[in-house]
Amino acid sequence: MSTLKVFTDLQAAPELIDWLRESIAPHELRVPAPTGANVLSDIPTDPLMQEADVVLGQPRTDAVLTSSKLKWLQVSTAGFTRYDTPEFRTAMQARGIPVTNSSHVYDDPCAEHVLAFMLANARQLPRSLATRCANGAPEWLAIRRDSRLLQGQSLLIVGYGAIAERLVELLAPFRMEITAMRRAPRGDEKVRTIGPDEVTAALATADHVINILPDNAASVKWFGAERFAQMKEGAIFHNIGRGTTVDQDALAAVLASGHLGAAWLDVTDPEPLPDGHPLWTFENCYITPHTAGGQGGESRVLIQHFLDNFTRYQKGEELVNRVI
């Protein structure tokens, strides 16, 4: 294979960029001049990107579409909203340009985060940590009475991908009854999988509903008043997908009605949620500030994920986390 030009707009420590450069040698690494702007900002495309064979990062879609040399794009996040359009997909497929994301960087931390949500709710941790009640007191007895086991409970995962697959593995010891909804079931999923047309019945029986939907035109406010009403009374709603996929006013209303047992959210729209939003007022609504994907050494893990895929690319092997 001839020498490839790899462009990245990753905002990583200089030593990590040096490690990336050394690891892909003799191929060339090209980086933009520092601007201090977020990679998602609407800034002009760096000319070096137009010369690249491979891009790692968050390039503008127009820059990708006008690049005559691009052979492969790896998005540096699990979300790829700006690229998830019919126009972009069609263009990439027509030119034979694979697009991968970085789901495997975030599947472990996100899966562990939502498992922590589930366990905290089942074991009544918020209530327990907020009290100093004595052994045998009415409050002590109430906490013990309301504590639950995950064993035997039912779970519906809405949006089956890398995070859901890892969560299913983590939940294996709990022997839960797990169903997943996927836009187009493939048959290789590790649990019973249904399409969107079967979700109403699944919502009605699930003790836990976990939303991992991506942000796209079809998913905006997918969880609204109608679907919340379809959920089992007392069910627990978890969102580690995207805030835009939930009608937050409808969620507030269903919490106020007492129909849902609790909501655990890592994402909102906007982020952070304004101080006066009704969701902050519910004792059974718990919000973390979009930290589910975080882990120590995240940038190093992200670069290693790219390097593993770069090796596959050079060998002509199937790329991991291919989304187009």
N, C-alpha and C positions, 0 to 999 in steps of 0.2 A: 504494500500500500504506500502511495506517495505521501509526502509530508502533509499533514492536515493543519489547518489554521483553526484554533479553538478560541472563541471569544466568550468572556464571562463578564457580567456586570454585578457579580456577587459582592456584597459589602462585608468582606471578611478581613480578619487580621492579616497584616502583610506576610507573616510567617506561614499562614495557611495558603495564601496565594502563591508564595514561593514553593511550597510543598506540591501544590497542584501543577505548577510549571515543571518542576523536576519529575513528577510522576508521569506526565504525558510525553516527556522527551523521548524521541527526537522531534515530536510534533510541537508546533509553536503555540504558545498561549499569548493572547492579546487582551488587554484590559483597557477600559476607557480612562481618560483623565479624570481625577476625582472632582466631583461637583458638589458633594454633600447632600444631594437630593435623593429621596427614596426612589428605588428602581421602578415603582409604580407611578411615579410622577410623570406628567406629560412634558417630557424634555426631548429635545431633538435627538435623533438617532446618531450614535457615534459612527463615523465613517468606517472604523475598523470592523464593526459588526457586519457591514455589507461585503466585506472581503472574507468572512469566515465560512468554513465548511461545517463547523459544529458550533452551536450556541448553547451555553448554560446560563440560565437566569430568567429574566422577565422582560424580554424585548417587546417593543411596540408591535402590534399586529401588522401595521402598514409596513414596518421595516422588514418583517419576515416575508410578507407577501411580495415585496419588491426586490428581495435579495435573489440574485441570479446564481449564487454559488452555494447557498445553504443546502446541506444534505441531511441534517438531523438537528432537532431542537429538543433540549431537555429543560423543562420548566422547573425552577428551583423551589417550588411549593407543591403542596398536595392539591390545592385549588388551582383551577386553570380557567376561571370564568371568562376572561377576555378572549381566550382561544376557542371556547366551546360554543361556536356559532356555526350554522350550516354553511355560510360562505367560507369561513376559514377552513373547516373540515374538508369541504369539497376541493378547495385549492391545494391543500396539503396532500390529499389522496390522489389528485390528478397528477401532481408532480412526484409522487412517491416519496415524500419527505415524512419520516416517522416523527411523531411528537410523543415524548414521554414526560411524566411528571415525577415528583419526588415523594410519592405516597409512602414508600417503605421507610423513609426517614421519620415519618410522623405516626405510623400505624401503632407502634408499641406505646409511645407516651399517650396518644389519644385513647387507645383501648384501655390502658391502665387508669386513665383519668375517669372514664365513664364507669369502669368497674368500681373505682373509689366512690363515685356518686352513688352507685347502687348499694354498696355495702354500708355507706354512711346513713343512707335512708333506712335500710332494713334494720340496722342495729341502733337506730335512733341517736346517732352521735351528736347532732346539733343540740338536741334537748339535754343529753347527758353531760355534754361539755359546759352547758350554760347553767348547771344547777349544782348545789352542794347538799342535796337532800340526804337525809339519814336513811340508813338501811331500815326498811320496814315502813317508812313514811308513805303517805298516799301517793306523792309524786314519784317516789322510787318504785312503788308497785305498778303505777301507770306506765312508766318507761319500760319495765320488764314485760308487762302485758302487751304493749304495742310493738315490741321488738319482734322481728321476723327472721326467718331463714330464707335464703334464695332458693334452696332446694325445693323442687316441686313447683316453683312459680313459672309463669309463662312470659315470654319475651318476644316482642316484634321489633326487628331492626328494619328501619326504612332507609334504604340506600345501601346496597351491598357492594363493598369494594375491599380495599386492603385493610382499612381499619376494622370493618365488620368481621372480616375473616380472622384477624388476630384476636378480636374480642371473643369470638366463638371458641377459639382455642383456650383462652384464659378461663372461660366459663365452664369448660368441660367438667371439672371436679364438682360443680354445683348441681349437675344433673337437671338443668332447667329445660323446659320445653321451648325450643327456639324456632321461630319462623323469620324469614327475611323477605323483604319486598325489593325486587329489582326491576328496573324498567324493561329489560329483556333478559329473563333467566336463561343461563347458558347450559345448565345441567351439570356443571362441575362444582357447584357450591357445596359447602360442607354441612349445610342444614337444609331443611325444607324451604323451598323458595317459591314465591308467588309473584304474579304480575300485578300491576296497579289495579286491574279490574277485580281482584280478589281481596283487596285491602280492607274493605268495610267489615267483613266477617272477622278478619284477623284483629282489627282494632277492638272489636267488641269483647274479645276474650283475653287480651294481653294484660298482665299485671304491670309490665314495664314496656314503654314504647321509647325506642332510641332513634332519634332523627340524625342521620348522617348524609342527608341530601346535599348535593353540590348546589352552587348558586348558578342558575341559568334561567332562561325565560320560562321554562315549564315548571320550575320549582318555586317561583315567587309566591309566598303565602300559601304554600301547599297545605300546611297545617293551619286551617282556619276554623271558624265556628262550627261548621258542619262536621269536620273530622274530629274535633275535640268532643263534640256531642256523641259521636259514634264510639268513643273510647269507653272501656269498662269503668264503672263507677269505682273511685278510689285508686285508679291506675296512676302510675308515676311516669311523668314525661321528662325525657332527657334530650338535650340538644347539644351536640358537638359538631354539627354540620356547618350551617351558615345561618346567621340571624335573619336574613331576608326570606328564608323558607317558612317563617312563622308569622302569622298575624298576631302581634303581641297584644293588641287590644282584645282579641278573642281569647287569648290565653289568660289575660287578666280577668276577663269575665267568667271563664270556666273555673278559675281558682276561687273567685269570689262566691260562686254558686256552691262550692264544696264538692263539685262533681269529680274533680281530680284530687288525688291524694297529695301530690307535690309536683313541683317542677324544678329540675336541676339544669342550669344553662351555662354553657361556656361561651356562647356566642349570642349577640344581640344585634339589633339594628336601630340606631347607630351604636357604635362602640366608642367610648363607654355609654351606657344607657343614661340619659339625663336624670339628675337627682329627683326631679318631680314625677318620674314615670311611676304609674300604679304598681308595676311589678316589684318595686322596692318595698312596697308596703305589706307584702304578704309574708308571714312567718314561715310558710311552707314553700317559698320560692327562693332558691339558692343560686347565686350567680358568681362564677369565676370569670376573670377578665381576659378571655380568649388565651388561656395559658395551657390548654390541654396538650398542644403539640410540643411544648417546651421540654428540653432536657439539657443537662450539662454537656458542653462540647458539641452543640447542635451543628455549628458550621463545619466542623471536622467530619461529622457523620454525613452531612449533606455532600461534601466533596468526595468522601469515600464512595457514596452511592453513585455519584457520577463516574468515578474512576472504574467501578465495577462494570457499569454499563458501557463505558468507553472501551473496555477490553472486549466485551461482547460485540460491540459495533465493529471493531477491527477484525474480529474473527467471523463476522457474518452471522452471528448467533441472534436468537430472539432477544429483544430488549425487554428489560424489566419495567413495569409500570407504564406500558405503552397505552396511550389514551386516543391516539389517532394513527 
